[in-house]
Amino acid sequence: MKVVMIGSGNVATVLGGKAAAAGHDLVQIVARSPEPAALLAAEWGCPYTTRWEEIDRTADIYIVAISDRGLGQLRNVLSLPGRLIVHTAGAVPGSALLEVSMHCGVLYPLQSLKAAVRPFPEIPLLVDAHRAEDLLVVTAFAATLSPLVQQADDSTRLKLHLAAVMVNNFSNFLYTLADDFCTKEGIDFSLLLPLIHETAERVKRFPPRDMQTGPAVRGDGITSDRHLKLLSNYQISSDLYKLFTIKIEEFYRIKEIPAP
Protein backbone atom coordinates (compact mmCIF):
# COMPACT_ATOMS: atom_id res chain seq x y z
CA MET A 1 0.00 0.00 0.00
CA LYS A 2 1.02 3.61 -0.56
CA VAL A 3 1.41 5.27 2.84
CA VAL A 4 1.65 8.90 3.90
CA MET A 5 2.97 9.37 7.42
CA ILE A 6 1.72 12.47 9.22
CA GLY A 7 4.15 13.07 12.07
CA SER A 8 7.83 12.43 12.67
CA GLY A 9 8.07 11.46 16.34
CA ASN A 10 8.45 8.12 18.11
CA VAL A 11 5.20 6.54 16.94
CA ALA A 12 5.63 7.74 13.37
CA THR A 13 9.20 6.46 13.27
CA VAL A 14 8.33 3.00 14.58
CA LEU A 15 5.13 2.44 12.58
CA GLY A 16 6.71 3.88 9.46
CA GLY A 17 9.70 1.63 9.94
CA LYS A 18 7.42 -1.37 10.36
CA ALA A 19 5.50 -0.40 7.22
CA ALA A 20 8.69 0.00 5.20
CA ALA A 21 10.00 -3.35 6.43
CA ALA A 22 6.70 -4.97 5.43
CA GLY A 23 7.14 -3.76 1.86
CA HIS A 24 4.71 -0.86 1.84
CA ASP A 25 5.54 2.24 -0.18
CA LEU A 26 6.20 5.25 2.08
CA VAL A 27 5.42 8.02 -0.38
CA GLN A 28 5.64 11.07 1.89
CA ILE A 29 6.19 12.39 5.40
CA VAL A 30 4.19 15.38 6.56
CA ALA A 31 5.57 17.01 9.69
CA ARG A 32 5.76 20.30 11.53
CA SER A 33 9.55 20.27 11.97
CA PRO A 34 11.79 19.78 8.93
CA GLU A 35 14.79 18.27 10.73
CA PRO A 36 13.26 14.99 12.00
CA ALA A 37 11.15 14.72 8.84
CA ALA A 38 14.28 14.99 6.69
CA LEU A 39 16.00 12.23 8.66
CA LEU A 40 13.05 9.88 8.21
CA ALA A 41 12.74 10.81 4.54
CA ALA A 42 16.38 9.87 4.03
CA GLU A 43 15.87 6.57 5.86
CA TRP A 44 12.74 5.64 3.91
CA GLY A 45 13.74 7.14 0.56
CA CYS A 46 10.75 9.43 0.20
CA PRO A 47 10.03 13.17 0.12
CA TYR A 48 8.75 15.20 3.04
CA THR A 49 6.86 18.45 3.49
CA THR A 50 5.93 20.84 6.28
CA ARG A 51 3.08 22.38 4.28
CA TRP A 52 -0.42 20.88 4.38
CA GLU A 53 -1.23 22.08 0.88
CA GLU A 54 1.61 19.94 -0.47
CA ILE A 55 0.32 16.65 0.94
CA ASP A 56 0.27 13.74 -1.50
CA ARG A 57 -3.37 12.92 -2.22
CA THR A 58 -2.80 9.58 -3.95
CA ALA A 59 -1.97 7.37 -0.95
CA ASP A 60 -3.99 4.32 0.08
CA ILE A 61 -3.71 5.11 3.78
CA TYR A 62 -2.72 8.16 5.83
CA ILE A 63 -1.35 7.46 9.30
CA VAL A 64 -1.67 10.37 11.73
CA ALA A 65 0.91 10.00 14.50
CA ILE A 66 0.72 13.36 16.25
CA SER A 67 -0.30 14.60 19.70
CA ASP A 68 -3.87 14.24 20.93
CA ARG A 69 -4.18 18.04 20.92
CA GLY A 70 -2.97 18.15 17.34
CA LEU A 71 -5.59 15.60 16.33
CA GLY A 72 -8.32 17.91 17.57
CA GLN A 73 -7.04 20.70 15.32
CA LEU A 74 -6.36 18.63 12.20
CA ARG A 75 -9.79 19.28 10.69
CA ASN A 76 -8.87 22.99 10.48
CA VAL A 77 -5.92 22.39 8.17
CA LEU A 78 -6.60 19.15 6.29
CA SER A 79 -9.35 17.67 4.15
CA LEU A 80 -8.95 14.30 2.41
CA PRO A 81 -12.37 13.34 1.06
CA GLY A 82 -12.51 9.76 -0.13
CA ARG A 83 -9.11 8.83 1.36
CA LEU A 84 -8.57 6.40 4.26
CA ILE A 85 -7.00 8.11 7.28
CA VAL A 86 -6.26 6.62 10.71
CA HIS A 87 -4.93 8.04 13.94
CA THR A 88 -2.73 6.23 16.45
CA ALA A 89 -4.09 7.55 19.77
CA GLY A 90 -5.47 5.29 22.48
CA ALA A 91 -7.51 7.90 24.36
CA VAL A 92 -9.04 9.73 21.37
CA PRO A 93 -12.36 8.62 19.81
CA GLY A 94 -12.31 7.07 16.38
CA SER A 95 -14.59 9.85 15.14
CA ALA A 96 -11.86 12.48 15.67
CA LEU A 97 -10.98 12.49 11.96
CA LEU A 98 -14.51 12.41 10.52
CA GLU A 99 -14.25 16.03 9.39
CA VAL A 100 -11.04 15.20 7.54
CA SER A 101 -12.52 12.15 5.79
CA MET A 102 -15.54 9.92 6.24
CA HIS A 103 -13.13 7.04 5.63
CA CYS A 104 -11.40 7.26 9.00
CA GLY A 105 -10.29 4.85 11.66
CA VAL A 106 -7.76 3.95 14.34
CA LEU A 107 -4.44 2.10 14.32
CA TYR A 108 -3.41 2.20 17.99
CA PRO A 109 -0.09 0.61 19.00
CA LEU A 110 -0.44 -0.74 22.54
CA GLN A 111 3.23 -0.37 23.27
CA SER A 112 5.78 2.09 24.64
CA LEU A 113 7.60 3.30 21.53
CA LYS A 114 10.96 5.05 21.32
CA ALA A 115 12.50 5.82 17.94
CA ALA A 116 16.02 5.21 19.24
CA VAL A 117 15.28 1.74 20.62
CA ARG A 118 16.15 -0.81 17.95
CA PRO A 119 15.11 -3.42 17.00
CA PHE A 120 11.52 -2.28 17.26
CA PRO A 121 9.47 -4.27 19.82
CA GLU A 122 6.49 -6.51 19.28
CA ILE A 123 3.46 -4.24 19.00
CA PRO A 124 -0.16 -5.26 19.60
CA LEU A 125 -2.27 -3.14 17.25
CA LEU A 126 -5.86 -2.18 18.12
CA VAL A 127 -7.92 -1.18 15.10
CA ASP A 128 -11.29 0.37 14.38
CA ALA A 129 -12.97 2.27 11.56
CA HIS A 130 -16.06 4.39 10.93
CA ARG A 131 -17.14 2.19 8.02
CA ALA A 132 -17.15 -1.60 7.91
CA GLU A 133 -15.39 -1.74 4.54
CA ASP A 134 -12.59 0.48 5.87
CA LEU A 135 -12.17 -1.73 8.93
CA LEU A 136 -11.31 -4.63 6.63
CA VAL A 137 -8.58 -2.54 4.98
CA VAL A 138 -7.17 -1.22 8.27
CA THR A 139 -7.16 -4.72 9.77
CA ALA A 140 -5.39 -6.20 6.75
CA PHE A 141 -2.82 -3.40 6.79
CA ALA A 142 -2.23 -3.83 10.53
CA ALA A 143 -1.69 -7.56 10.06
CA THR A 144 1.32 -6.78 7.86
CA LEU A 145 2.89 -4.84 10.74
CA SER A 146 2.12 -7.16 13.65
CA PRO A 147 0.81 -10.67 14.35
CA LEU A 148 -1.21 -9.22 17.24
CA VAL A 149 -4.19 -7.34 15.80
CA GLN A 150 -7.58 -6.89 17.47
CA GLN A 151 -10.58 -4.69 16.85
CA ALA A 152 -11.28 -2.38 19.79
CA ASP A 153 -13.93 0.31 20.11
CA ASP A 154 -13.39 3.69 21.81
CA SER A 155 -14.29 2.42 25.28
CA THR A 156 -12.01 -0.63 25.09
CA ARG A 157 -9.07 1.39 23.78
CA LEU A 158 -9.46 3.99 26.52
CA LYS A 159 -9.50 1.31 29.22
CA LEU A 160 -6.44 -0.40 27.76
CA HIS A 161 -4.70 2.96 27.46
CA LEU A 162 -5.31 3.57 31.16
CA ALA A 163 -4.03 0.10 32.06
CA ALA A 164 -0.96 0.73 29.87
CA VAL A 165 -0.20 3.95 31.74
CA MET A 166 -0.35 2.04 35.01
CA VAL A 167 1.89 -0.88 34.01
CA ASN A 168 4.37 1.11 31.92
CA ASN A 169 4.45 4.83 32.69
CA PHE A 170 3.97 4.51 36.45
CA SER A 171 6.34 1.55 36.82
CA ASN A 172 9.02 3.34 34.77
CA PHE A 173 8.75 6.33 37.08
CA LEU A 174 9.40 4.00 40.00
CA TYR A 175 12.47 2.71 38.15
CA THR A 176 13.55 6.33 37.74
CA LEU A 177 13.20 7.02 41.46
CA ALA A 178 15.04 3.81 42.36
CA ASP A 179 17.85 4.66 39.94
CA ASP A 180 18.11 8.15 41.42
CA PHE A 181 18.27 6.69 44.93
CA CYS A 182 20.95 4.17 43.93
CA THR A 183 23.05 6.80 42.18
CA LYS A 184 22.97 9.19 45.12
CA GLU A 185 23.60 6.43 47.66
CA GLY A 186 26.50 4.98 45.67
CA ILE A 187 24.99 1.58 44.97
CA ASP A 188 24.64 -0.38 41.72
CA PHE A 189 21.19 -0.10 40.11
CA SER A 190 22.10 -2.84 37.60
CA LEU A 191 21.87 -5.41 40.41
CA LEU A 192 18.11 -4.82 40.33
CA LEU A 193 17.75 -5.73 36.64
CA PRO A 194 17.29 -9.49 37.23
CA LEU A 195 14.54 -8.64 39.73
CA ILE A 196 12.82 -6.34 37.24
CA HIS A 197 13.05 -9.06 34.60
CA GLU A 198 11.70 -11.77 36.92
CA THR A 199 8.77 -9.60 38.00
CA ALA A 200 7.76 -9.08 34.37
CA GLU A 201 8.22 -12.77 33.53
CA ARG A 202 6.03 -13.96 36.40
CA VAL A 203 2.94 -12.08 35.24
CA LYS A 204 3.10 -14.02 31.97
CA ARG A 205 2.36 -17.19 33.94
CA PHE A 206 0.54 -16.15 37.12
CA PRO A 207 -2.07 -13.56 38.17
CA PRO A 208 -0.21 -10.47 39.45
CA ARG A 209 -2.21 -10.42 42.69
CA ASP A 210 -0.81 -13.86 43.57
CA MET A 211 2.79 -12.71 43.03
CA GLN A 212 2.85 -9.82 45.51
CA THR A 213 5.78 -9.98 47.92
CA GLY A 214 7.50 -7.52 50.24
CA PRO A 215 7.05 -6.02 53.70
CA ALA A 216 3.64 -4.45 53.04
CA VAL A 217 1.91 -7.71 52.10
CA ARG A 218 3.62 -9.43 55.06
CA GLY A 219 2.53 -6.69 57.45
CA ASP A 220 6.21 -6.09 58.32
CA GLY A 221 6.01 -2.60 59.77
CA ILE A 222 9.51 -2.76 61.26
CA THR A 223 11.16 -3.15 57.85
CA SER A 224 8.91 -0.49 56.33
CA ASP A 225 9.94 1.96 59.05
CA ARG A 226 13.61 1.25 58.35
CA HIS A 227 13.05 1.89 54.66
CA LEU A 228 11.28 5.17 55.37
CA LYS A 229 14.20 6.37 57.48
CA LEU A 230 16.48 5.74 54.51
CA LEU A 231 14.11 7.79 52.37
CA SER A 232 14.03 10.80 54.69
CA ASN A 233 15.88 12.90 52.09
CA TYR A 234 13.82 11.60 49.14
CA GLN A 235 10.42 13.22 49.51
CA ILE A 236 8.73 11.84 46.39
CA SER A 237 9.96 8.30 47.01
CA SER A 238 8.99 8.52 50.68
CA ASP A 239 5.47 9.71 49.85
CA LEU A 240 4.97 6.96 47.28
CA TYR A 241 6.41 4.30 49.62
CA LYS A 242 3.89 5.28 52.31
CA LEU A 243 1.00 5.35 49.83
CA PHE A 244 1.88 2.00 48.24
CA THR A 245 2.33 0.40 51.65
CA ILE A 246 -1.07 1.60 52.83
CA LYS A 247 -2.83 0.54 49.63
CA ILE A 248 -1.16 -2.88 49.50
CA GLU A 249 -2.15 -3.52 53.11
CA GLU A 250 -5.72 -2.42 52.39
CA PHE A 251 -6.01 -4.46 49.20
CA TYR A 252 -4.84 -7.73 50.69
CA ARG A 253 -6.69 -7.25 53.95
CA ILE A 254 -9.96 -6.71 52.03
CA LYS A 255 -9.29 -9.79 49.90
CA GLU A 256 -9.01 -11.96 52.98
CA ILE A 257 -12.33 -10.91 54.54
CA PRO A 258 -14.73 -13.90 54.38
CA ALA A 259 -17.85 -13.43 52.31
CA PRO A 260 -21.05 -12.94 54.41
N, C-alpha and C positions, 0 to 999 in steps of 0.2 A: 504493500500500500504506500501511497505518497503521503508523507507526514509533514505537517508544519508544527514546529514546537514554539509555543508562546511562553517565554520565560527562559532564563539562563542560570537559575540557581541549582540547588542540590537535587530537587525532584526532577527538574528538566534534564539535568546532566545524566542522572541515572536512567530515567525512562527512555530518554533519547539514545543513550548508549545501548540499552537493551533492544530498542527497536532497530538500531543500526546492525547490531549483532545478529538479529533475527532475519536480516535481509530486506527490511523495509527501506524505502527511499526517503531519506531526510532531505526535503527540498528547500527548507528555509527555517531560519530561526528569527523570531520576532522578540525583541527585548528592549528594555528601557536603557540599559547601559551598554555601550558598544564594546568595552573591553572583554567582559566574559562572553558576550555573544561571538566576538571574533575568534576567541580561543575554541569555542565549541564548533564554530563554522569550519575552522581549520582541521579539527579532529574528524568531523563528519563529512568534509568535502562538499559543503553547501554554502550558499550565500546567507547573509543576515541583513536585517534592517532594524532601525529604531523608529521607523515611521509607519503608522497604521495604514496610511493610504498606499503603501508599497507592499502590503501583504499579498502573497501568492494565493490566488483564488481558485486554483485547480487541484488542490490536495484532496485526498480521500478522507482524511481525518485531521482535525486540529486539536492538539493537546495543550490545554491551558494550565501551566504550572506556575502560578503566581500566588501572591498573598490572598487571604480571604477578603481583605479590604479591597484589593485590586479587582477581585472577581465582581464585587458589587458595583464597580464603576465601569466595567468593560462595555456594558451596553451603550455607554455614552460615546464611545470611540470606535466601536467595531460592529459591523453588520455583515453576516455571512449567510444570506438566505439560501436555503437548499443544500448547505454544506453541513457535514457532521462535525460537531464540536463537543469536546468533553473536558470537564475540569477534574482536578486531582485532589480536591479537598475532602476531608472526612466529615467536617462539621458544617458544611454548606449544602443546602438543599439542591437536588438535581435540577430544579427549575431555575436556578440562578442564571442560566445562559439562554433562557427562552427568548429573550428580546434580541439576542444575537442571531439565533437560528432556532427554528422549531425542531430541528434535528439535533438535539443536545442530549448529553448524558454525563456519566461519571466514570472515571477510571482511577479509583482510589488505592494507592499503594499502602497497605497496612504494615509499614516498616519504617524504622528510623534510617533516613537516607543522608549520606554525606558524600559529596562529589569526590573528595580526596581518598575515600576508603575503597580500595580495589583489592581483589575482585568484588564486583557488586554482589550484595547478599541475595538470598532467596526472598522473593517478594510476593506475599499473597495479594491478589488484586481483587477488589470489590467493585463490581460494575452495576450500572443501571442506565436507563435511557427513557426519554419521554415517550418514544414510540416503540412499539414491539419490534418492528423491522430493524430499527437502529440498534436495539439491544442485541440482536443476533450478530450484527457487524462488530459492535464493541466487544462482545464476548469472544468472538473468533479472533479479533485482533489481540485481546488480552492474553488469550491462550498461546499466542506466539511469543509472549514475553515471560510467561510464568506457567508452571504446571498447576498452580493453586489459584483458581479463579472461581468466584462465587458471586451470584447476584445478591445485592443488598439494598434495601430501600433506605430512605433518609433516616428513619428512626434507628434501624439496625446499624448503619454506618456511624451515627452519632454516638450510640452506646459503645461500639467498638473503639471509636476514637477516644472516648473517655477512658476506657479500660487500658488503651495503649499508653495514654498519658501517665496512668498510675504505674504500670509495670516498667515503662521505659524512662520517661522524663523524670518522674519522682525518684526512681531507684538510682538513676545516673547522678542526680543531685546528691544523694546519700554517698555515692562513690566519691564525688567531688569533695564533700565535707571530710570523708575519711582520709582521702589523699592529702588534703590540707593539714589535717591533724597529724598524720604520719610525717609529713615533710617538716612541720614545725617542731615535732618532738624527736626528730632524728631517727625515725624507724623506717623500715623498708616496706612500702605499700605493696610491692610485688609479691610479698609472702601471702597476701590475701587473695591473689588471683586464682589459686586452686579452689579456694572456698567459694568465690564468686561463680566459678565454672560449675562446681558441684551443686550449688543452690539452683542454678538454671537447669542442670541436667535432671535433677530430682523431679521437677514439676512436669517433665515429659512423661513420667511414669506413675506419679502419685498425686493425689489432690494436695494443693498447697497447704490447706488447713491442717493436714495430717503431718506435715513436715516442719512445723514450727518448733524451734528450739530456742534456748537462751534463758537468761535469768527471769525475764518477765513471765514467760509461760510456766516456769518452775515456781514462781512466787518467791524468788531469791532476792529479797530486798537489800540484804547486806552487800551483795555484789553490785547491785544497781547503785547503791549509795557510793560505793568506791568509784564506780565509773563516773558518776556525776561530779565527784571531787576533782577527777582528772579533767573534766570538761569545764571547770570554773572559769577559764579564760576563753571559752569557745561558746559564745552566747547562743548562736543559731543551733549548733549541735546539741547543746544542753537542753534547749527548749524542745527540740524534736525528740531527743532521748526520753524526756519526761512524758511527752505526749504519746509516743509509741508505747512506752511501758504501760501507761494507764489504759490505752485502748486495747493492747494485747491482753492485759489482765481482765478487762471487761468482756472482751469477745469470748475468751475461753471459759470464763466463769459462767457466762450466760449459756454457753453451749452445754455445760454440764448440769444445768438445772433440770431435774426430771419433769417430764410432761405431766400436767394435772390429770 
